[in-house]
Amino acid sequence: MLASVWLGRHPARTLVRVAVLIVGSAIVFGVVLRPIRASGVSMEPTYAPGALLFCNTLAYRTSEPAQGDIIAIRLAGPNVVLVKRIVGLPGDHVRIVNGVVEINGIPFDEPHVTKRLPWNYDEVAVGGDEYFVIGDNRSMRMDLHDFGRVHRERILGRIAW
């Protein structure tokens, strides 16, 4: 009687459905949508520390990363990642003047940045296989942030939500 409550009138069909659900979930959340826990404050206010994010690892199979995309960057192995926003594309010249990011001499529109200190960062040229990334929280000293050029092969994927 207890088995019929858990497995229904067709136990074999129910067990197949459970197996398909488990395998499908393992593929989706182990390969395609990788869960990432945000740690630190570098992406505030966009993402709060401790937020559960999902990285779409297939996002850049058919297209290249774009300016404004929030991405996961592989640091050491598949599980240690940074979450940052792309501001500079290959071939761009990026600098920060009094807290304002400039791309090729033009101020970059960043409505998501609500607090900023007057950082200054000398101009760098972004290489052909590189992107310039930075966090959204600029309310701390510049030396407390990880930002700058990142090679394309280190980009794990785009943050889906």
N, CA, C and O atoms as a DFTB+ gen file, in Angstrom:
644 C
 N C O
     1  1       0.821      -1.199       0.000
     2  2       0.000       0.000       0.000
     3  2       0.868       1.269       0.000
     4  3       0.594       2.212      -0.742
     5  1       1.913       1.285       0.835
     6  2       2.787       2.448       0.903
     7  2       3.506       2.674      -0.425
     8  3       3.704       3.817      -0.838
     9  1       3.899       1.588      -1.094
    10  2       4.570       1.706      -2.392
    11  2       3.648       2.328      -3.427
    12  3       4.098       3.123      -4.252
    13  1       2.372       1.984      -3.398
    14  2       1.451       2.561      -4.385
    15  2       1.226       4.052      -4.136
    16  3       0.928       4.790      -5.075
    17  1       1.361       4.504      -2.899
    18  2       1.223       5.928      -2.604
    19  2       2.407       6.690      -3.204
    20  3       2.227       7.763      -3.780
    21  1       3.617       6.137      -3.070
    22  2       4.818       6.803      -3.571
    23  2       5.030       6.615      -5.057
    24  3       5.493       7.530      -5.738
    25  1       4.700       5.448      -5.569
    26  2       5.007       5.143      -6.959
    27  2       3.791       5.174      -7.884
    28  3       3.946       5.069      -9.101
    29  1       2.599       5.316      -7.337
    30  2       1.403       5.398      -8.162
    31  2       0.955       4.042      -8.676
    32  3       1.404       2.997      -8.206
    33  1       0.059       4.086      -9.651
    34  2      -0.489       2.840     -10.205
    35  2       0.467       2.162     -11.175
    36  3       0.324       0.974     -11.466
    37  1       1.440       2.913     -11.675
    38  2       2.401       2.367     -12.641
    39  2       3.820       2.624     -12.124
    40  3       4.474       3.573     -12.556
    41  1       4.293       1.789     -11.209
    42  2       5.603       2.024     -10.587
    43  2       6.755       2.075     -11.586
    44  3       7.663       2.889     -11.420
    45  1       6.746       1.250     -12.594
    46  2       7.848       1.248     -13.569
    47  2       7.902       2.581     -14.313
    48  3       8.984       3.136     -14.509
    49  1       6.766       3.089     -14.719
    50  2       6.710       4.368     -15.416
    51  2       7.181       5.515     -14.512
    52  3       7.890       6.415     -14.963
    53  1       6.789       5.476     -13.247
    54  2       7.205       6.502     -12.292
    55  2       8.714       6.464     -12.087
    56  3       9.351       7.516     -12.049
    57  1       9.298       5.278     -11.954
    58  2      10.744       5.156     -11.759
    59  2      11.517       5.651     -12.982
    60  3      12.578       6.258     -12.835
    61  1      10.999       5.401     -14.180
    62  2      11.647       5.910     -15.394
    63  2      11.597       7.435     -15.405
    64  3      12.588       8.081     -15.743
    65  1      10.482       8.003     -15.047
    66  2      10.353       9.463     -14.999
    67  2      11.326      10.079     -13.988
    68  3      11.949      11.107     -14.257
    69  1      11.445       9.443     -12.834
    70  2      12.379       9.933     -11.812
    71  2      13.810       9.863     -12.337
    72  3      14.582      10.805     -12.157
    73  1      14.167       8.760     -12.981
    74  2      15.520       8.606     -13.531
    75  2      15.797       9.665     -14.599
    76  3      16.877      10.255     -14.613
    77  1      14.839       9.914     -15.492
    78  2      15.009      10.936     -16.534
    79  2      15.165      12.312     -15.898
    80  3      15.991      13.109     -16.341
    81  1      14.389      12.591     -14.875
    82  2      14.480      13.874     -14.172
    83  2      15.852      14.049     -13.517
    84  3      16.438      15.129     -13.589
    85  1      16.360      13.012     -12.888
    86  2      17.664      13.086     -12.232
    87  2      18.771      13.289     -13.258
    88  3      19.628      14.151     -13.065
    89  1      18.776      12.522     -14.337
    90  2      19.809      12.644     -15.364
    91  2      19.714      14.014     -16.047
    92  3      20.734      14.667     -16.270
    93  1      18.504      14.447     -16.376
    94  2      18.317      15.754     -17.009
    95  2      18.785      16.888     -16.119
    96  3      19.429      17.824     -16.594
    97  1      18.471      16.818     -14.839
    98  2      18.907      17.854     -13.891
    99  2      20.421      17.861     -13.753
   100  3      21.032      18.928     -13.685
   101  1      21.030      16.686     -13.710
   102  2      22.498      16.608     -13.605
   103  2      23.152      17.246     -14.822
   104  3      24.161      17.938     -14.686
   105  1      22.600      17.026     -15.999
   106  2      23.170      17.620     -17.218
   107  2      22.976      19.131     -17.223
   108  3      23.922      19.882     -17.460
   109  1      21.744      19.577     -16.962
   110  2      21.448      21.014     -17.012
   111  2      22.241      21.776     -15.956
   112  3      22.872      22.785     -16.268
   113  1      22.217      21.302     -14.703
   114  2      22.857      22.060     -13.631
   115  2      24.312      21.672     -13.388
   116  3      24.974      22.281     -12.548
   117  1      24.812      20.690     -14.093
   118  2      26.208      20.328     -13.974
   119  2      27.037      20.783     -15.153
   120  3      28.252      20.944     -15.036
   121  1      26.384      20.993     -16.303
   122  2      27.111      21.339     -17.520
   123  2      26.641      22.668     -18.111
   124  3      27.463      23.543     -18.382
   125  1      25.346      22.829     -18.312
   126  2      24.821      23.995     -19.024
   127  2      24.654      25.202     -18.103
   128  3      25.240      26.251     -18.370
   129  1      23.889      25.089     -17.048
   130  2      23.661      26.185     -16.100
   131  2      24.395      25.866     -14.806
   132  3      23.834      25.238     -13.908
   133  1      25.638      26.294     -14.713
   134  2      26.454      25.992     -13.540
   135  2      26.091      26.948     -12.411
   136  3      26.147      28.164     -12.594
   137  1      25.720      26.420     -11.251
   138  2      25.424      27.302     -10.118
   139  2      26.704      27.906      -9.548
   140  3      27.723      27.228      -9.408
   141  1      26.628      29.187      -9.226
   142  2      27.759      29.911      -8.652
   143  2      27.225      30.724      -7.477
   144  3      26.187      31.378      -7.583
   145  1      27.932      30.679      -6.373
   146  2      27.554      31.480      -5.199
   147  2      28.389      32.750      -5.212
   148  3      29.618      32.688      -5.203
   149  1      27.728      33.901      -5.232
   150  2      28.439      35.186      -5.214
   151  2      29.055      35.383      -3.836
   152  3      28.376      35.254      -2.817
   153  1      30.332      35.694      -3.814
   154  2      30.967      36.008      -2.535
   155  2      31.677      37.346      -2.704
   156  3      32.206      37.657      -3.771
   157  1      31.677      38.104      -1.663
   158  2      32.270      39.432      -1.747
   159  2      31.266      40.459      -2.235
   160  3      30.127      40.138      -2.575
   161  1      31.721      41.700      -2.258
   162  2      30.821      42.817      -2.558
   163  2      31.113      43.482      -3.895
   164  3      30.544      44.534      -4.189
   165  1      31.982      42.901      -4.712
   166  2      32.420      43.603      -5.924
   167  2      31.318      43.811      -6.955
   168  3      31.446      44.694      -7.803
   169  1      30.237      43.028      -6.913
   170  2      29.161      43.202      -7.895
   171  2      27.911      43.858      -7.306
   172  3      26.868      43.889      -7.959
   173  1      28.004      44.384      -6.078
   174  2      26.860      45.114      -5.533
   175  2      26.661      46.403      -6.311
   176  3      27.666      46.953      -6.763
   177  1      25.497      46.922      -6.506
   178  2      24.208      46.431      -6.036
   179  2      23.558      45.402      -6.979
   180  3      22.456      44.927      -6.705
   181  1      24.225      45.062      -8.070
   182  2      23.640      44.123      -9.026
   183  2      23.376      42.765      -8.378
   184  3      22.286      42.211      -8.522
   185  1      24.363      42.230      -7.669
   186  2      24.219      40.956      -6.955
   187  2      24.719      41.123      -5.535
   188  3      25.807      41.653      -5.308
   189  1      23.925      40.671      -4.582
   190  2      24.299      40.743      -3.171
   191  2      25.246      39.589      -2.830
   192  3      25.191      38.533      -3.461
   193  1      26.107      39.786      -1.842
   194  2      26.964      38.681      -1.410
   195  2      26.103      37.491      -0.977
   196  3      25.109      37.654      -0.271
   197  1      26.498      36.310      -1.408
   198  2      25.759      35.102      -1.077
   199  2      24.672      34.744      -2.074
   200  3      24.046      33.692      -1.940
   201  1      24.428      35.583      -3.064
   202  2      23.378      35.300      -4.049
   203  2      23.743      34.065      -4.863
   204  3      24.911      33.844      -5.181
   205  1      22.741      33.267      -5.196
   206  2      22.939      32.100      -6.051
   207  2      22.735      32.537      -7.495
   208  3      21.656      32.999      -7.867
   209  1      23.780      32.386      -8.304
   210  2      23.744      32.776      -9.713
   211  2      23.886      31.527     -10.570
   212  3      24.384      30.501     -10.107
   213  1      23.449      31.620     -11.817
   214  2      23.624      30.521     -12.760
   215  2      24.389      31.022     -13.968
   216  3      24.028      32.029     -14.577
   217  1      25.450      30.306     -14.305
   218  2      26.308      30.653     -15.432
   219  2      25.933      29.784     -16.622
   220  3      26.013      28.558     -16.549
   221  1      25.524      30.412     -17.713
   222  2      25.204      29.698     -18.948
   223  2      26.503      29.419     -19.692
   224  3      27.069      30.313     -20.322
   225  1      26.974      28.179     -19.619
   226  2      28.258      27.828     -20.221
   227  2      28.178      27.681     -21.737
   228  3      29.211      27.561     -22.396
   229  1      26.986      27.687     -22.294
   230  2      26.834      27.569     -23.748
   231  2      26.612      28.925     -24.422
   232  3      26.506      28.997     -25.646
   233  1      26.540      29.987     -23.637
   234  2      26.184      31.312     -24.168
   235  2      27.123      31.795     -25.262
   236  3      26.685      32.462     -26.200
   237  1      28.396      31.472     -25.159
   238  2      29.363      31.996     -26.120
   239  2      29.845      30.947     -27.116
   240  3      30.925      31.086     -27.690
   241  1      29.061      29.913     -27.321
   242  2      29.403      28.913     -28.343
   243  2      29.125      29.448     -29.740
   244  3      29.834      29.114     -30.690
   245  1      28.084      30.287     -29.868
   246  2      27.704      30.797     -31.185
   247  2      27.879      32.308     -31.317
   248  3      27.689      32.861     -32.400
   249  1      28.239      32.975     -30.228
   250  2      28.450      34.422     -30.284
   251  2      29.588      34.786     -29.344
   252  3      29.979      33.999     -28.483
   253  1      30.106      35.981     -29.523
   254  2      31.199      36.459     -28.687
   255  2      30.641      37.254     -27.503
   256  3      29.538      37.796     -27.578
   257  1      31.405      37.320     -26.415
   258  2      30.989      38.150     -25.285
   259  2      30.803      39.605     -25.730
   260  3      31.522      40.097     -26.600
   261  1      29.833      40.278     -25.121
   262  2      29.501      41.652     -25.501
   263  2      29.730      42.605     -24.333
   264  3      29.756      42.205     -23.169
   265  1      29.892      43.860     -24.678
   266  2      30.056      44.898     -23.677
   267  2      28.807      44.931     -22.802
   268  3      27.685      44.937     -23.308
   269  1      29.010      44.950     -21.490
   270  2      27.894      44.962     -20.546
   271  2      27.506      43.594     -20.031
   272  3      26.790      43.500     -19.034
   273  1      27.957      42.519     -20.681
   274  2      27.655      41.165     -20.200
   275  2      28.296      40.942     -18.838
   276  3      29.413      41.394     -18.583
   277  1      27.579      40.241     -17.966
   278  2      28.148      39.815     -16.695
   279  2      28.583      38.372     -16.892
   280  3      27.797      37.528     -17.323
   281  1      29.838      38.096     -16.574
   282  2      30.418      36.796     -16.895
   283  2      31.050      36.142     -15.677
   284  3      31.340      36.794     -14.675
   285  1      31.255      34.837     -15.791
   286  2      32.029      34.081     -14.811
   287  2      33.397      33.827     -15.428
   288  3      33.502      33.398     -16.577
   289  1      34.437      34.096     -14.659
   290  2      35.816      33.941     -15.126
   291  2      36.482      32.842     -14.304
   292  3      36.545      32.917     -13.076
   293  1      36.966      31.846     -14.986
   294  2      37.635      30.723     -14.327
   295  2      38.994      31.177     -13.801
   296  3      39.799      31.733     -14.548
   297  1      39.248      30.939     -12.509
   298  2      40.537      31.291     -11.925
   299  2      41.417      30.054     -11.801
   300  3      42.420      29.930     -12.503
   301  1      41.047      29.145     -10.916
   302  2      41.823      27.929     -10.673
   303  2      40.857      26.751     -10.661
   304  3      40.088      26.588      -9.714
   305  1      40.891      25.941     -11.691
   306  2      39.951      24.833     -11.766
   307  2      38.562      25.314     -12.121
   308  3      38.349      26.513     -12.304
   309  1      37.617      24.402     -12.222
   310  2      36.272      24.786     -12.660
   311  2      35.412      25.437     -11.587
   312  3      34.374      26.015     -11.910
   313  1      35.809      25.361     -10.323
   314  2      34.931      25.830      -9.253
   315  2      35.343      27.147      -8.614
   316  3      34.591      27.681      -7.799
   317  1      36.484      27.680      -8.945
   318  2      36.916      28.971      -8.391
   319  2      36.768      30.006      -9.501
   320  3      37.539      30.026     -10.461
   321  1      35.756      30.870      -9.347
   322  2      35.452      31.830     -10.408
   323  2      35.240      33.230      -9.835
   324  3      34.898      33.401      -8.665
   325  1      35.454      34.222     -10.692
   326  2      35.109      35.614     -10.402
   327  2      33.894      35.972     -11.240
   328  3      33.722      35.456     -12.345
   329  1      33.060      36.845     -10.723
   330  2      31.924      37.371     -11.486
   331  2      32.190      38.851     -11.720
   332  3      32.343      39.622     -10.773
   333  1      32.245      39.242     -12.994
   334  2      32.551      40.621     -13.364
   335  2      31.736      41.032     -14.586
   336  3      31.125      40.197     -15.255
   337  1      31.739      42.339     -14.864
   338  2      31.052      42.879     -16.038
   339  2      32.091      43.239     -17.105
   340  3      33.140      43.804     -16.796
   341  1      31.789      42.908     -18.353
   342  2      32.675      43.275     -19.463
   343  2      32.439      44.746     -19.815
   344  3      31.307      45.160     -20.063
   345  1      33.526      45.530     -19.833
   346  2      33.410      46.917     -20.285
   347  2      34.237      47.157     -21.544
   348  3      33.865      47.986     -22.374
   349  1      35.344      46.450     -21.697
   350  2      36.200      46.648     -22.860
   351  2      36.285      45.403     -23.721
   352  3      36.441      44.292     -23.214
   353  1      36.180      45.599     -25.036
   354  2      36.226      44.505     -26.002
   355  2      37.610      44.450     -26.655
   356  3      38.395      45.389     -26.521
   357  1      37.912      43.358     -27.359
   358  2      39.205      43.277     -28.041
   359  2      39.440      44.501     -28.925
   360  3      38.568      44.908     -29.693
   361  1      40.640      45.081     -28.798
   362  2      41.004      46.252     -29.582
   363  2      40.681      47.584     -28.923
   364  3      41.155      48.622     -29.385
   365  1      39.887      47.584     -27.857
   366  2      39.543      48.826     -27.164
   367  2      40.725      49.341     -26.345
   368  3      41.645      48.598     -26.001
   369  1      40.667      50.640     -26.046
   370  2      41.598      51.270     -25.112
   371  2      40.767      51.704     -23.917
   372  3      39.823      52.481     -24.061
   373  1      41.116      51.202     -22.728
   374  2      40.323      51.429     -21.520
   375  2      41.166      52.171     -20.495
   376  3      42.342      51.867     -20.295
   377  1      40.537      53.154     -19.848
   378  2      41.166      53.825     -18.721
   379  2      40.064      54.275     -17.772
   380  3      38.890      54.318     -18.138
   381  1      40.458      54.608     -16.558
   382  2      39.514      55.113     -15.562
   383  2      40.018      56.479     -15.110
   384  3      41.161      56.622     -14.676
   385  1      39.148      57.478     -15.220
   386  2      39.491      58.847     -14.853
   387  2      38.485      59.340     -13.813
   388  3      37.296      59.472     -14.102
   389  1      38.969      59.606     -12.612
   390  2      38.107      60.071     -11.513
   391  2      36.892      59.172     -11.318
   392  3      35.790      59.658     -11.062
   393  1      37.092      57.872     -11.439
   394  2      36.026      56.908     -11.207
   395  2      35.175      56.586     -12.419
   396  3      34.317      55.705     -12.345
   397  1      35.385      57.272     -13.530
   398  2      34.587      57.042     -14.739
   399  2      35.400      56.205     -15.730
   400  3      36.514      56.573     -16.103
   401  1      34.828      55.076     -16.146
   402  2      35.484      54.222     -17.132
   403  2      35.335      54.871     -18.500
   404  3      34.238      55.261     -18.899
   405  1      36.452      54.982     -19.215
   406  2      36.432      55.510     -20.574
   407  2      36.871      54.413     -21.539
   408  3      37.886      53.748     -21.329
   409  1      36.091      54.240     -22.591
   410  2      36.409      53.281     -23.643
   411  2      36.747      54.092     -24.886
   412  3      35.901      54.817     -25.409
   413  1      37.971      53.971     -25.353
   414  2      38.442      54.726     -26.523
   415  2      38.204      56.223     -26.362
   416  3      37.849      56.917     -27.314
   417  1      38.407      56.710     -25.129
   418  2      38.276      58.136     -24.849
   419  2      36.862      58.609     -24.577
   420  3      36.661      59.790     -24.294
   421  1      35.878      57.731     -24.652
   422  2      34.470      58.101     -24.438
   423  2      33.991      57.501     -23.120
   424  3      34.174      56.305     -22.892
   425  1      33.369      58.320     -22.229
   426  2      32.857      57.769     -20.971
   427  2      31.844      56.652     -21.236
   428  3      30.948      56.784     -22.068
   429  1      32.014      55.560     -20.510
   430  2      31.134      54.397     -20.646
   431  2      29.927      54.589     -19.744
   432  3      30.080      54.854     -18.551
   433  1      28.719      54.458     -20.303
   434  2      27.477      54.629     -19.548
   435  2      27.286      53.420     -18.633
   436  3      27.151      52.290     -19.104
   437  1      27.275      53.666     -17.322
   438  2      27.134      52.598     -16.333
   439  2      26.042      52.945     -15.324
   440  3      26.353      53.326     -14.195
   441  1      24.780      52.823     -15.703
   442  2      23.699      53.169     -14.767
   443  2      23.641      52.229     -13.555
   444  3      23.059      52.584     -12.530
   445  1      24.229      51.056     -13.662
   446  2      24.224      50.078     -12.576
   447  2      25.232      50.425     -11.486
   448  3      25.161      49.868     -10.391
   449  1      26.164      51.331     -11.760
   450  2      27.147      51.755     -10.756
   451  2      26.558      52.940     -10.012
   452  3      26.417      54.031     -10.564
   453  1      26.214      52.708      -8.742
   454  2      25.548      53.757      -7.964
   455  2      26.501      54.500      -7.038
   456  3      26.226      55.637      -6.652
   457  1      27.624      53.870      -6.674
   458  2      28.607      54.505      -5.804
   459  2      29.976      54.332      -6.436
   460  3      30.322      53.244      -6.896
   461  1      30.749      55.399      -6.457
   462  2      32.097      55.277      -7.013
   463  2      33.050      56.248      -6.332
   464  3      32.712      57.393      -6.031
   465  1      34.239      55.747      -6.106
   466  2      35.332      56.581      -5.620
   467  2      36.104      57.092      -6.837
   468  3      35.990      56.522      -7.922
   469  1      36.875      58.143      -6.670
   470  2      37.599      58.711      -7.819
   471  2      38.851      57.906      -8.194
   472  3      39.977      58.376      -8.036
   473  1      38.632      56.696      -8.690
   474  2      39.747      55.859      -9.136
   475  2      40.394      56.483     -10.365
   476  3      39.739      57.167     -11.152
   477  1      41.684      56.236     -10.514
   478  2      42.404      56.605     -11.724
   479  2      43.255      55.408     -12.142
   480  3      44.012      54.857     -11.342
   481  1      43.119      55.024     -13.388
   482  2      43.816      53.846     -13.913
   483  2      44.316      54.192     -15.307
   484  3      43.540      54.585     -16.179
   485  1      45.610      54.044     -15.506
   486  2      46.202      54.391     -16.796
   487  2      45.615      53.559     -17.930
   488  3      45.184      52.423     -17.734
   489  1      45.610      54.151     -19.114
   490  2      45.039      53.498     -20.298
   491  2      45.782      52.205     -20.628
   492  3      47.012      52.143     -20.606
   493  1      44.985      51.167     -20.937
   494  2      45.537      49.900     -21.402
   495  2      44.854      49.531     -22.710
   496  3      43.683      49.843     -22.927
   497  1      45.597      48.869     -23.568
   498  2      45.033      48.353     -24.816
   499  2      44.586      46.919     -24.567
   500  3      45.341      46.101     -24.042
   501  1      43.356      46.630     -24.948
   502  2      42.816      45.280     -24.784
   503  2      43.237      44.471     -26.002
   504  3      42.980      44.868     -27.139
   505  1      43.883      43.337     -25.762
   506  2      44.394      42.494     -26.848
   507  2      43.298      41.845     -27.666
   508  3      42.117      41.923     -27.328
   509  1      43.707      41.202     -28.751
   510  2      42.758      40.582     -29.669
   511  2      41.976      39.419     -29.095
   512  3      40.896      39.099     -29.593
   513  1      42.493      38.778     -28.059
   514  2      41.779      37.667     -27.427
   515  2      41.498      37.970     -25.957
   516  3      41.433      37.063     -25.128
   517  1      41.330      39.264     -25.642
   518  2      41.113      39.688     -24.269
   519  2      39.852      40.552     -24.150
   520  3      39.339      41.090     -25.131
   521  1      39.381      40.659     -22.905
   522  2      38.266      41.531     -22.542
   523  2      38.669      42.251     -21.270
   524  3      39.414      41.703     -20.457
   525  1      38.184      43.477     -21.086
   526  2      38.455      44.222     -19.866
   527  2      37.221      44.111     -18.987
   528  3      36.119      44.462     -19.407
   529  1      37.406      43.620     -17.760
   530  2      36.282      43.374     -16.857
   531  2      36.475      44.147     -15.559
   532  3      37.595      44.449     -15.147
   533  1      35.341      44.458     -14.927
   534  2      35.363      45.206     -13.664
   535  2      34.058      44.927     -12.928
   536  3      33.046      44.610     -13.551
   537  1      34.082      45.045     -11.603
   538  2      32.869      44.881     -10.804
   539  2      32.040      46.151     -10.787
   540  3      32.522      47.220     -11.163
   541  1      30.792      46.038     -10.350
   542  2      29.878      47.178     -10.319
   543  2      30.042      48.049      -9.068
   544  3      29.610      49.201      -9.065
   545  1      30.654      47.523      -8.019
   546  2      30.807      48.261      -6.765
   547  2      32.142      48.992      -6.784
   548  3      33.198      48.371      -6.664
   549  1      32.093      50.287      -6.931
   550  2      33.315      51.089      -6.966
   551  2      33.429      51.966      -5.724
   552  3      34.104      52.995      -5.744
   553  1      32.765      51.555      -4.642
   554  2      32.766      52.375      -3.427
   555  2      33.932      52.054      -2.494
   556  3      34.055      52.648      -1.423
   557  1      34.788      51.114      -2.903
   558  2      35.954      50.771      -2.106
   559  2      37.214      51.219      -2.837
   560  3      37.170      51.580      -4.013
   561  1      38.321      51.190      -2.133
   562  2      39.591      51.556      -2.761
   563  2      39.876      50.649      -3.947
   564  3      39.523      49.469      -3.940
   565  1      40.509      51.201      -4.949
   566  2      40.803      50.477      -6.184
   567  2      41.675      49.250      -5.930
   568  3      41.488      48.220      -6.578
   569  1      42.618      49.340      -5.006
   570  2      43.524      48.216      -4.761
   571  2      42.843      47.024      -4.094
   572  3      43.453      45.961      -3.977
   573  1      41.604      47.174      -3.658
   574  2      40.849      46.070      -3.059
   575  2      40.021      45.310      -4.090
   576  3      39.326      44.358      -3.735
   577  1      40.080      45.709      -5.348
   578  2      39.294      45.085      -6.411
   579  2      40.176      44.288      -7.359
   580  3      41.342      44.616      -7.579
   581  1      39.591      43.233      -7.914
   582  2      40.209      42.495      -9.011
   583  2      39.519      42.943     -10.286
   584  3      38.316      42.737     -10.447
   585  1      40.265      43.552     -11.189
   586  2      39.706      43.972     -12.461
   587  2      40.834      44.062     -13.467
   588  3      42.010      44.023     -13.104
   589  1      40.472      44.183     -14.727
   590  2      41.488      44.322     -15.765
   591  2      41.231      43.390     -16.933
   592  3      40.105      42.950     -17.164
   593  1      42.306      43.094     -17.671
   594  2      42.187      42.264     -18.869
   595  2      42.099      40.791     -18.494
   596  3      42.761      40.324     -17.567
   597  1      41.267      40.075     -19.234
   598  2      41.122      38.635     -19.036
   599  2      41.121      37.968     -20.406
   600  3      40.484      38.458     -21.340
   601  1      41.829      36.859     -20.524
   602  2      41.867      36.125     -21.792
   603  2      40.555      35.408     -22.044
   604  3      39.903      34.939     -21.111
   605  1      40.174      35.325     -23.298
   606  2      38.900      34.719     -23.721
   607  2      38.726      33.298     -23.200
   608  3      37.624      32.919     -22.803
   609  1      39.800      32.505     -23.194
   610  2      39.666      31.096     -22.788
   611  2      39.345      30.941     -21.303
   612  3      38.931      29.863     -20.876
   613  1      39.527      31.995     -20.510
   614  2      39.184      31.921     -19.085
   615  2      37.722      32.253     -18.807
   616  3      37.258      32.095     -17.679
   617  1      36.992      32.710     -19.824
   618  2      35.584      33.041     -19.629
   619  2      34.774      31.760     -19.636
   620  3      34.718      31.057     -20.645
   621  1      34.143      31.454     -18.501
   622  2      33.360      30.236     -18.359
   623  2      32.001      30.368     -19.040
   624  3      31.513      29.407     -19.634
   625  1      31.390      31.543     -18.962
   626  2      30.083      31.766     -19.579
   627  2      29.457      33.038     -19.063
   628  3      30.063      33.771     -18.281
   629  1      28.217      33.302     -19.513
   630  2      27.475      34.506     -19.129
   631  2      26.543      34.170     -17.964
   632  3      25.934      33.101     -17.933
   633  1      26.442      35.086     -17.018
   634  2      25.523      34.894     -15.901
   635  2      24.101      35.042     -16.427
   636  3      23.733      36.067     -17.000
   637  1      23.312      33.991     -16.217
   638  2      21.940      33.969     -16.749
   639  2      20.982      34.669     -15.788
   640  3      20.077      35.376     -16.233
   641  1      21.159      34.489     -14.502
   642  2      20.368      35.169     -13.471
   643  2      20.949      34.851     -12.137
   644  3      20.442      35.317     -11.116
